[in-house]
Amino acid sequence: MQLIVTFATSGFDAWKADYDAHSEARDNAGLTMMQMWRDADDGNRAVVLFEVSDRARVARWVKEQSALKGGITAQFLRTA
């Protein structure tokens, strides 16, 4: 299962430094980053594709991220 998360940041460079500093929290949630993109039209928007190992733990992580940082959307996906 995969997860696509869109982060609306107030500044990409500061957000990316914070994102990188919290890799252990994502690991503990059962997430493996597969790819990151930066919106071509809005440089402060990032989209990240993750591999999910435990949906319940990841759902808690998404809820925490939404409460802490706001401005995120998340969608779980399965290969068709």
Backbone bond lengths (Angstrom), bond angles and torsions (degrees), N, CA, C in turn:
res aa  C-N    CA-C-N  psi(-1)  N-CA   C-N-CA  omega(-1)  CA-C   N-CA-C  phi
1 M - - - 1.437 - - 1.524 108.01 -
2 Q 1.332 115.30 144.65 1.450 120.63 178.13 1.535 109.68 -118.45
3 L 1.319 113.57 165.20 1.449 121.90 177.65 1.517 107.50 -136.37
4 I 1.326 116.31 130.56 1.456 121.07 172.85 1.522 106.86 -109.83
5 V 1.330 115.12 125.92 1.469 120.95 179.81 1.521 108.11 -121.65
6 T 1.323 115.54 131.42 1.456 121.87 173.90 1.517 107.98 -107.25
7 F 1.321 115.38 125.83 1.459 122.48 179.87 1.533 108.49 -109.55
8 A 1.323 117.35 122.23 1.461 122.08 172.48 1.523 105.88 -94.00
9 T 1.329 116.80 109.30 1.462 120.89 -174.34 1.521 110.25 -102.11
10 S 1.319 115.81 160.85 1.468 119.83 174.03 1.528 110.68 -92.86
11 G 1.316 116.20 -3.80 1.465 123.17 176.57 1.519 108.24 -178.81
12 F 1.323 117.00 113.77 1.459 120.60 -172.10 1.523 112.93 -58.68
13 D 1.304 118.59 -45.75 1.464 120.61 -174.34 1.528 111.72 -61.55
14 A 1.327 117.78 -44.82 1.473 121.18 177.96 1.528 110.19 -66.46
15 W 1.330 116.53 -41.47 1.466 120.25 179.01 1.528 110.10 -61.90
16 K 1.338 117.24 -43.87 1.472 121.15 -177.93 1.519 111.06 -63.17
17 A 1.323 117.45 -39.82 1.469 120.43 177.72 1.525 109.88 -62.69
18 D 1.329 117.33 -42.59 1.463 121.86 177.79 1.534 110.54 -66.27
19 Y 1.323 116.34 -42.34 1.469 121.64 177.83 1.529 109.95 -57.71
20 D 1.319 116.63 -48.48 1.466 121.13 -179.40 1.525 111.68 -62.74
21 A 1.317 117.37 -34.91 1.464 121.97 -178.71 1.525 112.52 -70.29
22 H 1.333 117.31 -16.82 1.470 120.64 -176.72 1.534 112.87 -111.41
23 S 1.314 116.77 29.68 1.466 119.97 -179.33 1.530 111.84 -64.03
24 E 1.327 117.77 -33.47 1.467 120.34 -179.83 1.528 111.17 -64.17
25 A 1.322 117.68 -37.94 1.470 120.90 178.64 1.525 110.47 -63.82
26 R 1.329 117.33 -39.61 1.469 120.00 177.52 1.524 110.42 -67.82
27 D 1.325 116.56 -41.31 1.472 120.09 176.88 1.525 110.33 -58.73
28 N 1.332 116.50 -46.18 1.464 121.05 -179.39 1.522 112.61 -65.04
29 A 1.334 116.22 -26.22 1.468 120.51 178.63 1.524 111.46 -80.53
30 G 1.322 117.40 -10.28 1.463 120.11 -179.90 1.514 113.31 92.69
31 L 1.343 116.68 26.47 1.461 121.58 -179.67 1.523 111.19 -108.62
32 T 1.319 115.86 139.90 1.452 122.65 170.97 1.516 107.51 -125.07
33 M 1.328 116.63 119.98 1.458 119.33 -179.74 1.524 109.71 -71.57
34 M 1.321 115.17 130.19 1.460 120.92 178.68 1.531 111.68 -103.03
35 Q 1.335 115.88 -37.97 1.464 119.86 -176.96 1.517 109.63 -159.97
36 M 1.316 116.57 147.06 1.463 122.12 173.83 1.521 107.97 -128.91
37 W 1.327 115.00 137.26 1.452 121.60 175.76 1.514 109.29 -124.80
38 R 1.311 114.64 153.72 1.465 121.65 173.16 1.522 106.30 -114.06
39 D 1.320 116.36 128.71 1.460 122.14 -177.51 1.529 109.75 -53.70
40 A 1.322 116.90 130.48 1.465 121.50 -178.10 1.527 112.48 -68.96
41 D 1.330 117.41 -23.96 1.461 121.18 -177.78 1.517 113.55 -105.46
42 D 1.321 117.22 -16.64 1.469 122.26 -179.99 1.520 107.67 -136.83
43 G 1.317 117.12 95.27 1.455 122.41 -175.12 1.514 115.10 -63.13
44 N 1.327 117.49 -9.81 1.465 121.09 177.90 1.524 112.26 -97.28
45 R 1.315 117.76 7.19 1.467 121.44 177.72 1.525 108.01 -111.05
46 A 1.352 115.12 128.87 1.466 121.20 178.82 1.524 108.76 -120.03
47 V 1.317 115.78 144.03 1.462 122.31 177.10 1.521 106.76 -124.13
48 V 1.348 115.68 128.95 1.461 120.53 -176.55 1.522 109.25 -125.73
49 L 1.334 115.34 133.63 1.459 122.69 175.22 1.518 107.93 -102.95
50 F 1.326 115.89 126.40 1.459 122.64 179.85 1.520 110.55 -119.31
51 E 1.322 115.78 151.28 1.463 123.48 164.62 1.522 105.63 -90.62
52 V 1.337 116.71 135.59 1.463 122.79 -176.76 1.520 109.38 -108.34
53 S 1.338 117.20 126.76 1.466 119.50 177.17 1.525 112.54 -101.07
54 D 1.336 117.17 -22.18 1.467 121.47 -178.35 1.526 107.99 -147.80
55 R 1.327 116.41 101.06 1.465 120.23 -173.62 1.530 112.38 -59.54
56 A 1.305 118.85 -39.84 1.466 121.05 -178.10 1.532 111.09 -62.76
57 R 1.322 116.80 -44.72 1.474 119.82 178.41 1.520 110.92 -65.43
58 V 1.312 116.32 -40.13 1.461 120.34 179.54 1.525 110.61 -66.56
59 A 1.315 117.31 -39.22 1.471 120.37 178.12 1.527 110.39 -60.17
60 R 1.327 117.34 -38.66 1.468 120.45 176.32 1.533 110.57 -65.47
61 W 1.327 116.78 -41.31 1.461 120.75 178.22 1.527 110.49 -61.10
62 V 1.333 117.00 -44.31 1.468 120.88 179.04 1.527 109.99 -60.24
63 K 1.316 116.42 -44.31 1.471 120.32 179.85 1.528 110.70 -61.89
64 E 1.328 117.11 -43.41 1.469 121.06 178.07 1.522 111.43 -63.18
65 Q 1.327 117.46 -44.04 1.457 121.41 179.61 1.520 111.35 -62.52
66 S 1.312 116.11 -40.41 1.466 120.09 178.87 1.515 110.97 -63.64
67 A 1.329 116.54 -40.00 1.461 120.87 -179.23 1.528 111.54 -71.25
68 L 1.331 116.57 -37.81 1.462 120.91 -176.09 1.520 113.08 -79.56
69 K 1.301 116.21 -45.69 1.453 119.77 -169.75 1.517 113.16 -111.22
70 G 1.330 116.93 -23.30 1.459 118.78 -176.20 1.516 110.52 60.26
71 G 1.290 117.04 178.38 1.448 120.90 175.48 1.509 115.70 62.74
72 I 1.350 117.09 28.74 1.469 117.66 175.15 1.525 109.31 -123.37
73 T 1.312 114.35 149.47 1.459 121.16 169.50 1.519 106.61 -126.94
74 A 1.320 116.15 146.86 1.465 120.51 -177.24 1.521 109.62 -138.65
75 Q 1.319 115.47 142.40 1.454 121.04 179.59 1.527 109.18 -141.06
76 F 1.351 115.66 122.75 1.461 121.46 174.80 1.521 108.52 -80.96
77 L 1.341 115.92 139.64 1.464 121.38 -177.65 1.523 110.75 -134.45
78 R 1.323 115.37 148.52 1.464 122.15 172.10 1.529 108.39 -119.59
79 T 1.298 115.74 147.80 1.468 120.54 176.14 1.526 108.82 -65.28
80 A 1.305 116.11 133.24 1.482 120.85 -178.89 1.506 110.30 -83.55
